[in-house]
Amino acid sequence: MRLVVPILIIVVLLAVAPAGGASAGSGAWTKVYDVPGRDFGAVEMFDDARGIATAAGGLFYTTDGGTSWQEGAADEMVALGGVWSQAAYISFGDADHAWVAGFNGQMWRTADGGRTWRKQTTNTLAHFNSVSAVSADEAWAAAFGEGFSDIVSGLVQASVLLHTADGGATWQPAIRASAYGVFHQVDFADQQRGWLMVTPCFPGQRTQDCAPFGQSFAGTKLLRTEDGGRTWDERPLPVPASRPERMQWFAGGRGYLQAADCSAGPIASCVERLYRTTDGGDRWNALATPAPEGFSAWRFVSAERGYTWTSGCKAGDCSGTVWETSDGGGAWRALSGGRPGFGPMFDATSTRLLTPVLDGDAEGIALVDLATGTRTAAVVPGHAPFSDVAFGSAERGYALSRDGLWVSDDGGAHWRLGPTPLPVSRVSAPSRDVVWILASDPACPERCAAVYRSGDGGRTWIGSAQRFASSQSFDAADAQTAWVSADSGLWRTTDGGGSWRLLNDESGPWEFIDRSFGVAVTCKRTCDGEFLVTGDGGVTVERRAAPAGARFASLFFLTTKVGWATGQLQDERGGCRPCQTVFRTTDGAAPWEEMWRSGTESIERPLFIDRLHGWGVQGRVAADGSSAGGAIVSTTDAGRTWSRELPDVTGRLLARDGTVWAVAGQPIFGGGLFGLRTTIWRRGDAGRGIVLPPSGSGVGAGRGRDYAALAALLGLAGALLWAAGRPDVGGSAIRARAVRRGRRRGPGRTGGRCRCSSRARSTSP
C-alpha cells in the first residue's frame, strides 16, 4: 500500500506534463496594484476649471479647478525623465489638446483634456526644456543634449528646435543648434510670433567658452520670428552677459524674462533679475521684485497679473511668502505667508494659485486662495512609493512608504495605512499577524534605529529599549526571534525584543531561513571569493569558499544544503571577462555547480520555491560589468535556462505559500529603480510545481526546457518512491519553513570589496 499513492501521483504528473515545452500561458502573472507617487512637478490650467499636471509616474487632469485630480490613461508607461520626471513641460493648444514634453525625447499628447494620452515619436533623445502649442495641431519644442550623461560629462552634442503642424504625427527639425548654440526655451504668443532663447553652452558644460562654475554667458541670444518660424532675427538682452532662466510672452509683444546678470564676473557673482518688454524685446525694463535676494519662482497668467514667491531662513526657521502683482510687476502685495514650498512650474486661475508641493515633508498639489491667502491641499491619487514589502501569508502583506506602514488582506491588491510608533524603514513578517519593524528614533543624538513587534497585524506595538546605530538589514524568524545587522555586528533577540545580544562583529547584511541558518555575502573584513554561514543563529560564523575566480553578489538558500548564488566570474572561457553567472550547491558548500553564464546579461536576486522552480531579475550588462534590470525571468530546471515572464519589469521578488510577487518601481533613464511608482505583480500558480512559465526568449544557454520538465518529473517520481520506503521522511521541514516565510529580495549595494546580499539595503534610518 505504501507504493500505491506515489505510483498514482507519478501517473497523474506524466499525464498533465506539457508536451513539446508548452507553457501555462501569459496569464500567469497579474498586475494587482498600480499606484503613482504624489510627487507632482508641473501644473498648467487652461481655464478656471480644466488643467493638467505631471507627476513622477503619470499624467493627471482636473475639471474642478484643481480641487481634485485623476490620472489619465496612457498607451505606454509614463517615465518622463527620472528624478526630474515630474517637472516636465505642459502647453495647451485648446481646451482638449495639449502636449507634455520630458527628458529623453519623450513627448505626450492628449486630445480629450488629459483623460487619455498617446506617446509621440520625436526621433531624438535630447531633453526637452520647453513646449509651446499655438493650436490644436501646431506646436514647437526645444531640446538639448543626447542624454543625461552627456550633461554630466559636459558633452552636449545636440540641440534642436522641433515643429509639428499635424498634431504631433510628425515632428520636424526647424533650426539646427550648430548655427546658434544650445536651445534654452521656446515660446510662441500666436502662430506667427515666437521667441527662442539660445546660449553658447549649457551650465556645467566643460568647454573653452564655458568653464565649470565660471561662465560669463557672453554670446547668449534672444531670437524672434514674426513669420511662423521661417526666419529669425536677434533681439538684445537686458544685459549682454546674462544667464537666461525663463521667459513668458503675450499678444502684442509683451513679455517677461528672468535672467541672471553676470556682468560682474563669474557665475558666483550673478544676480537674479526680472525684466519686462512691451515691444517684442527691442527694449527692456528691470522690475522691482519683493526680495531680490530670495527671488525665485514666478508666473504671469496674463500680461498684467503675475505671482512670485520669496523665502528665507533665520536660525534654521524657514518661511515663504507669495506675492501678487496686477500691474505688470510695478507693485507687489503679500498674498500669504507660511512654509516655502513650490518651484517654477505653478499656475493660477481667477480665484486660486495651484502649485506642486516641494516642502519635503508633504506631497501633492497645494491650493492658495487668492482672496484670503489660505492654503489647502488638493485631492490627488496615489501615495509615496513603497520602500519595503513583506508578506506574512498569501493574503496578508505589509508595506512601507514615507507615510508609514500599509497592510493588505487580499494579496497586495488593496492597502490601508496603519498606526506605527515611529517612522519605519524595514519590515519583516514571519507569519500572518506577527510583524516586526525597524524604525527611526528621532530622540537619539545621532541616527539610530529601534525595533518594534506586533502580534495583531500592526494594530498595537511593543517596543524594545535597545537602539542600533547604522543598521544595514533586519530579519525575523517568528514572534520571538529577530536579527539586526548593524555596523557593530549581528544582534539577536530570542524573547520578542525584550533583550538583545551582540553575537559577532560581522555586520552582514544577514539573511536567515529559520532560527538557526543564515548567510551573508559581505564581510567586515575582505572576503573576496568567500561568503559567511551560521548554523546556530549567528553565535558562530563560518567562512566558506566560492568557486575559484567567482565573486558572489547575492545568495538564496532553500534549505541548509540547497542554495543558489549569482555574481561575477573572472574567466576567459565563453568570451566574457567578467562573466555573469548563476551557481548552485546541494551540500551547502563546495562543490558549487555552474548553472548559467553570460557576458551580456545577468540574473540577480534569485528566489526559488523548490529545487527546480525559481525567478530572478534579468539585467543588461554594460562594458564595465555593471548591470541594469530589464525583466523578471523564470527557470524550471534549477537555473540552467531562463525565460522572460515580465518584460520591462524589475524590482523585489517575494514568495509565500505558493504565491510569488514582483514589487516593481518606475524605471528612470535607461532602466533601474527609483521608486517613482509602485506596481505589484502576483503569480498565484507558483506552488503547483508543474506549471511552466510562459514561453519567451531565453537569456542564456543550457539544456532544453523539454528535457528539464521531464527531468523534474522523473526526479519527483524518484523522490516519492524513495520517501515511500522510508518512514522517517516526510519532506524537508527547513525547506517548508523557507517557502512559508515571506522572503524579501531587494537591490544590493557595494560594501568594501564585495557586493551585499540581495535584501534591500541602506544605512541607518
Secondary structure, DSSP 4 states (H G I P E B T S, - for coil): -TTHHHHHHHHHHHHHSPGGG----GGGEEEEEEEE---EEEEEESSSS-EEEEETTEEEEESSTTSB-EEPEESS----SGGGTTS-EEEESSSS-EEEE-STT-EEEESSTTSEEEEE--S--SEEEEEEESSSS-EEEEEE-S-HHHHHHT----EEEEEESSTTS--EEEEEGGGT-EEEEEEESSSS-EEEEEESS-TT--SSSS-TT----TT-EEEEESSTTS--EEE--SSSSEEEEEEEEEGGGEEEEEEEE-TTSSGGG-EEEEEEESSTTSS-EEEPPS-GGG---EEESSSS-EEEEEEEEETTEEEEEEEEESSSSS--EEEEEE-----S--EE-SSEEEEE--SSS--SEEEEETTT--EEE-B-S--SPPSEEEESSSS-EEEEETTEEEEESSTTSS-EEE--SS-EEEEE-SSSS-EEEEEE-TTSSS--EEEEEESSTTSS-EEEEEEESS--EEEESSSS-EEEEETTEEEEESSTTS--EEEES----EEESSSS-EEES--SS--TTEEEEESSTTSS-EEEEPSTTEEEEEEEESSSS-EEEEEEE---TTS-SSEEEEEEESSSSSPPEEEEEESSEEEEEEEESSSS-EEEEEEEE-TTS-EEEEEEEEESSTTSS-EEEEET--EEEEEETTEEEEEEE---TTS----SEEEEEEETTGGGS-PPPPP--BSS--S-HHHHHHHHHHHHHHHHHHHHT-TT-S--HHHHHHHHS--------EETTEE--SS---S--
